[in-house]
């Protein structure tokens, strides 16, 4: 990899990150010869220590450094979608599956700037909401998962699940999750889905509290086209949520189409321990 020169610094401004730790991170990048910039809304949080860029689309960025947890990485992935800017996360959250280092491990920045890292390319999903005439009403993307549910009211949904034009089953459940391998350690795992190595290219379909014994998580190849059709909910609204962000209400007769995105989220990696050791480290309370 080439040496880095220009980096975006993207802190989660809702977290209480000590000023001295921010100073240490900024100093580490700058001492390695990097120029740091940030978004205008982050300037005050960073005490105006680094300049604000004018147009992200007109600049060439070597990387984005995110200060926060997995949610902060996901937010950055959405904000930088399609720009081919690799992301490195410094964990100020909880488990931190996606972040590469903790706040006390910023010495890894030296190797990153020198180009001594690899890119962990994570597949993403394209989501389309279609009206009764199959016209696209809304588009979104997801790094983790797409969730079809009643929202705050846990009531039975009935819908047809299709995979690449094949009608797989008519589902009766509280909802369903379509997760990438990255998202397999999130809501899908809590709902009983398998943990997938993020290097795999597939989509995991996990029913939420299914009302039939035959409904179980299913893993399909990443080239599949997933459809949720004939969605019926008694006296409640139905919502579709991508990566836990905005919940979009579905109207009667609408359907959902999910496909693999042409874009990926590229995570910078300098550790040599790989996914399984990271999983053990993150879930050591459960897997020992």
C-alpha positions as CSV (number, residue, x, y, z in Angstrom):
1,X,0.0,0.0,0.0
2,X,1.1,3.6,-0.6
3,X,2.1,6.0,2.2
4,X,-0.7,8.1,3.4
5,X,-0.8,11.9,3.3
6,X,-4.4,13.1,3.7
7,X,-6.9,11.7,6.2
8,X,-10.4,12.5,7.4
9,X,-10.9,12.5,11.1
10,X,-14.5,11.6,12.0
11,X,-15.3,11.5,15.7
12,X,-18.7,10.4,17.1
13,X,-19.6,13.8,18.7
14,X,-22.2,12.1,21.0
15,X,-19.5,10.2,22.9
16,X,-17.5,11.5,25.8
17,X,-14.0,11.2,24.3
18,X,-11.3,12.8,26.6
19,X,-9.7,15.8,25.0
20,X,-6.2,14.5,25.8
21,X,-6.9,11.3,23.9
22,X,-8.1,13.3,20.9
23,X,-4.9,15.3,21.1
24,X,-2.7,12.2,21.2
25,X,-4.5,10.7,18.1
26,X,-4.1,14.0,16.1
27,X,-0.5,14.3,17.1
28,X,0.2,10.7,16.1
29,X,-1.1,11.2,12.6
30,X,0.6,14.6,12.2
31,X,3.9,13.4,13.4
32,X,3.8,10.8,10.7
33,X,3.4,13.5,8.1
34,X,-0.4,13.3,7.6
35,X,-2.7,16.3,7.0
36,X,-6.0,15.9,8.9
37,X,-9.3,17.4,8.0
38,X,-12.8,17.0,9.4
39,X,-16.5,17.9,8.8
40,X,-17.7,21.3,9.8
41,X,-20.1,19.9,12.4
42,X,-17.1,18.1,14.1
43,X,-14.8,21.2,14.4
44,X,-16.0,22.4,17.8
45,X,-15.9,18.9,19.2
46,X,-12.2,18.7,18.1
47,X,-11.6,22.2,19.6
48,X,-10.8,23.5,16.1
49,X,-7.5,21.7,16.1
50,X,-7.7,20.7,12.5
51,X,-9.1,22.4,9.4
52,X,-12.5,21.8,7.8
53,X,-12.5,20.6,4.2
54,X,-14.7,22.4,1.7
55,X,-15.9,19.6,-0.6
56,X,-15.4,15.9,0.1
57,X,-16.2,14.9,-3.5
58,X,-13.5,17.2,-5.0
59,X,-10.6,15.9,-2.8
60,X,-8.6,12.7,-2.8
61,X,-8.5,11.0,0.6
62,X,-6.2,8.3,1.7
63,X,-8.3,7.2,4.6
64,X,-10.9,8.1,7.2
65,X,-10.2,7.7,10.9
66,X,-13.3,7.1,12.9
67,X,-13.4,7.7,16.7
68,X,-16.3,5.7,18.2
69,X,-17.7,2.2,18.1
70,X,-19.3,0.0,15.5
71,X,-22.2,2.3,15.0
72,X,-19.8,5.1,14.2
73,X,-18.1,2.9,11.6
74,X,-21.5,2.2,10.0
75,X,-22.4,5.9,10.0
76,X,-19.1,6.6,8.2
77,X,-19.7,3.8,5.7
78,X,-23.0,5.4,4.8
79,X,-21.6,8.9,4.6
80,X,-18.7,7.8,2.5
81,X,-20.6,5.3,0.4
82,X,-19.2,4.9,-3.1
83,X,-16.2,7.1,-2.6
84,X,-13.6,4.3,-2.1
85,X,-12.2,5.8,1.1
86,X,-10.8,3.1,3.4
87,X,-11.8,3.4,7.1
88,X,-9.9,2.7,10.2
89,X,-11.7,2.8,13.5
90,X,-10.4,3.6,17.0
91,X,-12.7,2.1,19.5
92,X,-14.5,4.3,22.0
93,X,-17.6,2.1,22.1
94,X,-18.4,-1.4,23.4
95,X,-17.5,-4.6,21.6
96,X,-16.0,-3.0,18.5
97,X,-16.1,-5.7,15.9
98,X,-15.4,-3.3,13.1
99,X,-12.8,-1.0,14.8
100,X,-9.2,-2.0,14.5
101,X,-7.6,-0.6,17.7
102,X,-8.5,0.7,21.1
103,X,-7.5,4.1,22.4
104,X,-4.4,2.8,24.0
105,X,-3.1,1.2,20.8
106,X,-2.6,4.2,18.5
107,X,1.0,3.1,17.8
108,X,-0.7,1.1,15.0
109,X,-1.1,4.4,13.2
110,X,2.6,4.4,12.4
111,X,2.2,1.3,10.3
112,X,-1.0,2.5,8.6
113,X,0.6,5.7,7.5
114,X,3.6,3.8,6.2
115,X,1.3,1.7,4.0
116,X,1.8,-1.5,6.1
117,X,-1.8,-2.6,6.2
118,X,-4.4,-4.7,4.3
119,X,-7.9,-3.9,3.2
120,X,-10.8,-5.9,4.6
121,X,-13.5,-5.5,2.0
122,X,-17.0,-5.9,3.4
123,X,-19.9,-6.5,1.1
124,X,-22.9,-4.2,1.3
125,X,-26.6,-4.5,0.3
126,X,-28.8,-2.4,-2.0
127,X,-32.4,-2.1,-0.8
128,X,-35.3,-1.0,-2.9
129,X,-39.0,-0.5,-1.8
130,X,-41.3,-1.1,-4.8
131,X,-44.9,0.1,-5.1
132,X,-47.7,-2.0,-6.5
133,X,-46.6,-1.2,-10.1
134,X,-43.0,-2.3,-9.4
135,X,-41.8,1.3,-9.5
136,X,-39.0,2.1,-7.1
137,X,-40.2,4.4,-4.3
138,X,-37.1,4.4,-2.2
139,X,-33.5,3.2,-2.2
140,X,-31.0,2.7,0.6
141,X,-27.9,0.7,1.4
142,X,-26.8,-1.4,4.3
143,X,-23.5,-2.7,5.7
144,X,-25.0,-4.7,8.5
145,X,-28.6,-5.7,7.8
146,X,-32.1,-5.0,6.6
147,X,-35.0,-5.6,9.0
148,X,-38.7,-6.0,8.1
149,X,-40.8,-5.7,11.2
150,X,-43.8,-4.0,12.9
151,X,-41.6,-1.5,14.6
152,X,-42.4,-1.0,18.3
153,X,-45.4,-3.4,18.2
154,X,-44.4,-7.1,18.2
155,X,-47.2,-8.7,16.2
156,X,-47.4,-11.4,13.6
157,X,-46.4,-10.6,10.0
158,X,-47.2,-12.8,7.1
159,X,-45.1,-12.4,3.9
160,X,-43.7,-14.4,1.0
161,X,-39.9,-14.9,0.8
162,X,-38.4,-15.2,-2.7
163,X,-34.8,-15.9,-3.6
164,X,-33.8,-15.4,-7.2
165,X,-37.4,-15.8,-8.5
166,X,-37.9,-19.0,-6.4
167,X,-40.7,-18.8,-3.8
168,X,-38.9,-20.2,-0.7
169,X,-41.8,-20.0,1.7
170,X,-44.6,-18.0,3.2
171,X,-43.4,-16.8,6.5
172,X,-45.3,-16.1,9.7
173,X,-43.0,-14.3,12.1
174,X,-42.5,-11.1,13.9
175,X,-40.2,-10.1,11.1
176,X,-37.1,-11.1,9.2
177,X,-33.5,-9.9,9.0
178,X,-31.4,-10.0,5.8
179,X,-27.8,-9.7,7.1
180,X,-24.4,-9.5,5.5
181,X,-21.5,-11.5,7.0
182,X,-20.6,-8.3,8.8
183,X,-24.1,-8.0,10.2
184,X,-24.2,-11.6,11.3
185,X,-22.8,-10.6,14.7
186,X,-25.5,-8.0,15.3
187,X,-29.3,-8.4,15.4
188,X,-29.2,-11.6,13.4
189,X,-27.1,-13.3,16.0
190,X,-29.4,-12.1,18.7
191,X,-32.3,-13.6,16.8
192,X,-30.6,-17.0,16.5
193,X,-28.7,-16.6,13.3
194,X,-25.2,-18.0,12.7
195,X,-22.0,-16.1,13.1
196,X,-20.4,-15.8,9.6
197,X,-16.8,-15.1,8.7
198,X,-16.8,-11.6,7.1
199,X,-14.7,-12.8,4.2
200,X,-17.6,-14.9,3.0
201,X,-19.8,-13.5,0.3
202,X,-23.4,-14.4,1.2
203,X,-26.6,-13.2,2.7
204,X,-28.2,-14.6,5.9
205,X,-32.0,-14.6,6.2
206,X,-33.0,-14.9,9.8
207,X,-36.7,-15.0,10.9
208,X,-37.6,-13.0,14.0
209,X,-39.6,-15.2,16.4
210,X,-41.0,-17.5,13.7
211,X,-44.4,-19.0,14.4
212,X,-43.6,-22.3,12.6
213,X,-40.9,-24.9,13.6
214,X,-39.8,-25.1,9.9
215,X,-38.7,-21.5,9.7
216,X,-34.9,-21.4,10.3
217,X,-32.1,-19.1,9.2
218,X,-31.0,-19.7,5.6
219,X,-27.7,-18.6,4.0
220,X,-27.8,-17.8,0.3
221,X,-25.1,-16.7,-2.1
222,X,-24.4,-13.0,-2.5
223,X,-25.6,-12.8,-6.1
224,X,-29.1,-13.7,-5.0
225,X,-32.1,-11.3,-5.4
226,X,-34.1,-11.4,-2.2
227,X,-37.8,-10.3,-2.3
228,X,-40.3,-9.8,0.4
229,X,-43.8,-9.7,-1.1
230,X,-47.5,-10.0,-0.1
231,X,-46.7,-8.4,3.3
232,X,-49.7,-8.5,5.6
233,X,-49.9,-7.2,9.2
234,X,-53.2,-7.0,11.1
235,X,-54.0,-3.4,12.4
236,X,-50.3,-2.4,12.6
237,X,-47.9,-0.6,10.4
238,X,-44.9,-2.4,8.8
239,X,-41.5,-0.9,8.7
240,X,-38.2,-1.5,6.9
241,X,-35.0,-0.5,8.6
242,X,-31.4,-0.5,7.1
243,X,-28.5,-0.6,9.6
244,X,-30.8,0.5,12.4
245,X,-31.2,3.9,10.8
246,X,-34.4,5.5,9.7
247,X,-37.5,3.2,9.8
248,X,-39.4,3.5,6.5
249,X,-43.1,2.6,6.6
250,X,-44.3,0.2,3.9
251,X,-47.8,0.8,2.4
252,X,-50.2,-2.0,1.4
253,X,-49.2,-3.7,-1.8
254,X,-45.5,-2.6,-1.6
255,X,-42.6,-5.1,-1.7
256,X,-38.9,-5.1,-0.9
257,X,-36.0,-6.1,-3.2
258,X,-32.5,-6.7,-1.8
259,X,-29.4,-7.3,-3.9
260,X,-25.6,-7.1,-3.4
261,X,-24.2,-3.6,-3.8
262,X,-21.4,-2.9,-6.3
263,X,-19.7,-0.9,-3.6
264,X,-17.9,-2.2,-0.5
265,X,-16.8,-0.8,2.8
266,X,-13.1,-1.1,3.1
267,X,-11.7,-1.5,6.6
268,X,-8.0,-1.0,7.3
269,X,-6.3,-3.9,9.1
270,X,-2.9,-4.1,10.7
271,X,-3.4,-6.9,13.2
272,X,-2.5,-10.5,12.2
273,X,-4.9,-12.4,14.5
274,X,-7.8,-12.6,12.0
275,X,-11.5,-12.8,12.4
276,X,-11.7,-15.9,14.7
277,X,-9.3,-14.4,17.3
278,X,-11.2,-11.1,17.1
279,X,-14.4,-13.0,17.7
280,X,-12.9,-14.8,20.7
281,X,-11.6,-11.5,22.1
282,X,-14.9,-9.7,21.7
283,X,-17.1,-12.6,23.0
284,X,-14.7,-14.1,25.5
285,X,-17.4,-13.9,28.2
286,X,-19.4,-16.4,26.2
287,X,-16.8,-18.5,24.3
288,X,-14.3,-19.7,26.9
